[in-house]
Amino acid sequence: MHVSIRPLDPSSDLELDQYLALETALDEHTYGGSQALTREQLRAQLVDSPYWRTQRWIALAETMEGGESLVGRAAAFIPLQENLESISVGVSVHPAFRGGGSRPHSSRRC
């Protein structure tokens, strides 16, 4: 499976629909339920605030049918007001695509 990673385009309805589907799958897997959001609600959540600047990326996998499917996301949250010496990062992978690495696990430590 080929996966490409690139910045999220919040102006793309298609990307936001796939992002919402990923959020739903993650919440269902983790919490057993999810909260439905509209595209506009999601867009509002993706906008920088006076307190945070965010950068978001998506992981797209090529499907057998030739299209692309959003299978993961990553974000960096950079504080603008307080705690300026730290950042927060997060990475999530769709539950259906976890554990399918192409390399054998190694015992190397980082």
N, C-alpha and C positions, 0 to 999 in steps of 0.2 A: 504494500500500500504506500503510495506517495503522499506525503503531507507537506503542505506549504504553509508558512506562517507570514502574516502581514498585518499591518494596522487595521483595526476595525474602521469601516466607513459608516458613521452614524447617519449619513444622508441616504444610504441605500436601504430601501424597504425590504428587499430580499435578505440582506445580511441581518437586519434587525429581526425579521421573522425567524430566521435560523437561530439567532442569538437567544430569542425568547424560547424557542423550542429546547435549546440546550439548557437554559435556566430551569425550565419545567422538568426536564429529565433529571437534572442534578438534585433539585428539591424533592422530587418524588422518590429518588433513590435514597437520599439522606434523611428526609423527614417524613416520608410517606404521604406527602401532599404538597401542593404548590399554590401560590397566589397568582392569579391571572393579571397580567399587565397589558396595556395597549402599547402600540409602537410609540405613541407620543409620551406616555409615562416612562418608557424605557429611555427615550431620547433625553428626557428631562434628567434622568438619573446619570446619564453619561456626560453631562456638561460639567465643566470645571466650576468650582465654587470659590468664594473668597478664601476658603480654608484649605482646599485641595486642588492640585493640578493632577490630572490623570492621563495616563497613556494606556491604551488597550490594544491588544493583538488578538487575532483569531487564528486557529489552526484549521485548515481546510484539507480534507482527504478526497482524493479522486475516487468516485464510485465506479462500480462495474459497468454502469450504464453510460459512463462518460461524463457525468456532471461532477459537481463538488458538493460535499456535505461538511457543515461546520461541526467539528468533533472536539474542539477545545478552545479555551480562552485563557488569556493572561492579562494582568493589569498591574500597573505601578501607580501608587498614590503618593504624591509628593506634597508634604505639608507646606503651607505658605505663611502661617501665623505663629504656630507653636510647634515645639518638638522638631525644630528645623534640622537637627542633626540626624534624623532618622527618616526612612521611607517604609512604606508597607507594600508588599508584593503578594500576588496570589495567582495560582494556576489551577485550572480545573479541566478535567478530561471527561467527556461523555462516558457514562458507565458502560455502555455497550462497546466502547473502544479501548477500555483499560486492559493492561496486561498483554497486549499484542505486540510487544517490542520485537524488532527484527534481529537484535543482537542477544547473544547469551548474557545472562547476568554475570557480573564479575565481582570479585571481592575487594576491588580497589576502594580506597577511602579517599574522600576529598578533603 
